[in-house]
Amino acid sequence: MMINLKISMMKTFSPISYKVRFLLISVSMLFSCALTVIGQSESSSKIGDYSYFKGGTISVIPSSHQDIAWMDSIGKCVEFRDVKMITPVLERLRTNSQFRFSVEDGLSLREYLQRHPESIDEILKYTREGRLEWGATYKQPYESMYDGESLIRQTYLGRKWLKKTLPGCDFKTYWNEDVPGRSLQMAQILSKSGIPYMQFSRHQPGIYKWYSPDGSYITCFTPGQYDEAGIPVRQANTNIDSLTKAFTTMIVDWNKYFKTRKINPEFPFLYSHDFATPPDYDAFFKDWNSKSASLKRPSIKYSTATEWMDEATRGNPDFDKISGERPDVWLYIHGPSHQKALKASREGSRLLTAAEKFATFDALQKGSFDNYPQVSFTTAWENAIYPDHGWGGKHGDLTDRAFRTSFEKARSIASDVLNKSMTNIASRIHFSKAAIPVIVFNPLSWERTDLVKFTLDVEGNEQNTFRLIDEKGIEIPYQLIDEHQVVGNKDEVVTFLFVAEHVPSVGYKTYYIEKGKPASYSNTKNISSTAYENLFYKVEFADGGIKSLFDKELSVHVLKTDKFLGAELFTMQSVGNGAGEFTDVQQPMMEGFEKLSSYRQSWSLVSSGPIRDVYQFTKEINHVTVEQQVILYKTIKRIDVHVELKGFDGERYREFRLAFPVNQSKSEVAYEVPMGVVRVG
């Protein structure tokens, strides 16, 4: 059995540093990204001055923003990308040799080829010519909502797959123009995957070098708040005078920005919005270019994002440098409200990486990779990274269900492959004892001491008392717990819980079960319904939470509980704003506020043994019944807090949080992101 990692209370909140004065489990990161128009903040001192762009170029980059599904159901959006986007684009490319178009991701090509496999040669031709561009990732994800390895696989199933499907072509631009958030390590992932550029939005307009902590960077462009910069152009439609005014205003507004940073006079205009169709500005371009020389203004043309980026980055322009992370305010919508889907996502990603390791070890032991489950892994990763940022929207119930099913399928495949590989490896071990072996695998790259759960079917046994011993014959304490899944009326399965110490990195350790009466253990000094003490902590319980938590090793009171108890659940009203645009997470309100310390309910010791003691209470409050457990371990310094909300009546805008008011005078906040940790400030 692989170690079943359950993060402790001290570990669970590692995204928030131990130095937090008052902590909420749902942290609202209020990082504002105020957007200002370039023309307002850095307008030229000379009204109407666009002289820096004389002899340069305006590159109009036609594209169309596409969630997997937001504007309609998944099937309808796939149909739109065919009938209204890619098929008309191919027609434009046939009839106008100057036309260009950028498709945001590789999945759009997969979808189109499934519907039109006969179009591959034409698509390859235009892509090789540089007139048709495909975004270098599989989809446009919430960068900080998924596991780090999932972000890496965006490039495997994006650029790598695209290069194989369209030989002789390269894919250098990552598109993620809708999501208002950037992850700390994404620049490093892209840079080391051969993807030097990013097209994004909802950020201060400009061209940037975005750095990761290791010094790698990507060059990226944002026009500002999503598609707002393009509104004057779209309102002008095909009216040449109105279009001339709109583009002249833009180059005047950006003149000083380009000049002071010594950026090549190659101005970009991204033509893109939800469900955009390919534009036709041929007549306007002809009129503009016929007058450009006399008006000493830049020429105008169609371009792809990569084509423009290659021109803009020539020489040594002084692009602004940024680093770190922009927290994604939309995560607050989807993380808490799609808990089961996101749980499946994270579990699936971690199981997949473990499965790949042990499938490799299995193949190496066999001396052959003929049976390596590559097809299963590819299918699993395609499902693990399929959901993008388009949760909800029109027919969002169908989309959200499809996304959750995709995550769950990835997790299921990963679990099956991992179990098969571990079983194969275990079958080759030469066991030293005539007893039932228990193999504990550690997929991580460091030695590990952690909890292990495993089940045993004891049907038909005359005696169901067992001893658990290690390879040296030393008895290991364990505890039987009631956490296994009972199938039908079959209750002959028992679940063991024990602590496996010093399991080697990317390796295993063997234990044995033999019949016999286990030794008795007691590491608890004091137990009652209101007080608890073990080797590590002194705990005082109160109605609704933990009144006091004393760390014996550090000799400190961990909590300050004058306003909230430790692990106290409370609820507020949190009215979402749907698809509204915002720069800060909406704040909850006190309407309907409840906290559990307002009620009287006693804690009960519901389970006790050599590994852990479990305290629990159940309390019905408005809209839901709360069942909460505090689990204290006896041989490792760890506390788990489990909360279940049962029988929720569906009341809208209810937000439930847990409070952990840490007794700390200096506040410092850190939170985990894919492949790293951000420390605020």
JOURMO-V11329 format. One line per field, one symbol per residue. ss: DSSP state (a for helix, b for strand, c for the rest). phi: phi as a letter, one per 40 degrees, with the letter a starting at -180 (. if undefined). burial: b if it has 9 or more other C-alpha atoms within 8 Angstrom, else e. A space follows every 10 residues. Layout:
ss: ???
phi: ???
burial: ???
This chain:
ss: cbccccccaa aaaaaccccc ccbbcccccc cccccccaaa accccccccc aaacccbbbb bbbcbccccc cccaaaaaaa aaaaaaaaaa aaaaaccccc bbbccaaaaa aaaaacaaaa aaaaaaaacc cbbbcccccc cccccccaaa aaaaaaaaaa aaaaaccccc ccbbbbcccc cbcccaaaaa acccccbbbb cccccbbbbb bcccccbbbb bbcccccaaa aaaaaaccca aaaaaaaaaa aaaaaaaaaa cccccbbbbb bccbcccccc caaaaaaaaa aaaaacccbb bbccaaaaaa aacccccccb bbbccbcccc aaaaaaacaa aaaaaaaaaa aaaaaaaaaa aaaaaacccc cccaaaaaaa aaaacccccc cccccaaaaa aaaaaaaaaa aaaaaaaaaa aaaaaaaccc cccccbbbbb bbcccccbbb bbbbbbbccc cccccbbbbb ccccbccbbb bccccccccc ccbbbbbbbb bbbcccbbbb bbbbbccccc cccccbbccc bbbcccbbbb bbccbbbbbb bccccbbcbc cccccbcbbb bbbccccccc ccccccccbb bbbbbaaacc cccbbbbbcc cbbbbbbbbb bccbbbbbbb bbbcccccbb bbbbbbcccc cccbbbbbbb cbcccccccb bbbccbbbbc c
phi: .cdccbccdc cdbcdbdccc cabbcccccc ccbcbbcdcc cbcccbdgcb cccdgcacbc bcaacbcdaa cacdcccccc cccbbccccc cccccbcccb abccaccccd dccccbcccd ccccdccccg cbbbdcbcab cccccbcdcc cccdcccbdc cccccbcgbb bbbcbacccc abcdbcccdc dccgbcbbba afaddibbbb ccdcgcabcb bbchcfbccc cdccccfbcc ccccccccdc ccccdcdccc bfcdcbccbc caadgcbccb bdccdccdcc bccccfbccb acacccdcdd ccccgbcccc bbagbbdccc dcccdccbcc cccccccccc cccccccccc cdccccgabd bccccccccc ccccbccbcc cggcfccccc cccccccccc cccccccccc cccccccccc ccbcaccbbb cbcccacaba cbbabacbdg ccbbbbbbbc ccgccbcaac bbbccccgbc bccbbcbabc bfcccfaaab bbbbcicccc babccabacb baabcbbbbb cadgiccabb ccccfbccbb bcbbccgcca bbcbccbfcc cabbccccbc cgcabcccbb accbccaaac babbbaabac bdgabcbbbb bbccbbcabb bbbbbbgdcg dcgcbbbbbb cccacbcabb acbdgabbbc g
burial: bebeeeebbb eebbbbbebb bbbbbeeeee eeeebbebbe ebbbeeeeeb ebbbbbbbbb bbbbbbbbbb bbbbeebbbb bbbbbbbbbb ebbeeeeebb bbbbbbbbbe bbbeeeeeeb eebbebbbeb bbbbbbbbbb bbbbebbbbb bbbbbbbbbb bbbeebeeee bbbbbbbbbb bbbbbbbbbb beeebbbbbb bbbbbebbbb bbbeebbbbb bbbbbbbebb ebbeebeeeb ebbbebbbbb bbbbbbbbbe bbbbbbbbbb bbbebbebee eeebbebbbe ebbeebbbbb bbbbbbbbbe bbbeeebebe eebbbbbbbb bbbbbeeeee bbebbbbbbb bbbbbbbbbb bbbbeeeebe eeeeebbebb bbbbbbbbbb bbbbbbeebb eebbbbbbbb bbbbbebbee bbebbeeeee eeeeeebbbb bbbeeebbbb bbbebeebee eeeeebbbbb beeebbbbbe eeeeeeeeee eebbbbbbbb eebbbbbbbb bbbbbeebee eebbeeeebe bbbbbbbbbb bbbbbbbbbb bbeeeebbbb beebbbbbbb bbbbeeeeee eebbbeebee eebebbbeee bebebeeebb bbbbbbbbee eebbbbbbbb bbbbeeebbb beeebeebee eeebbebbbb bbbeeeebbb bbbbeebbee e
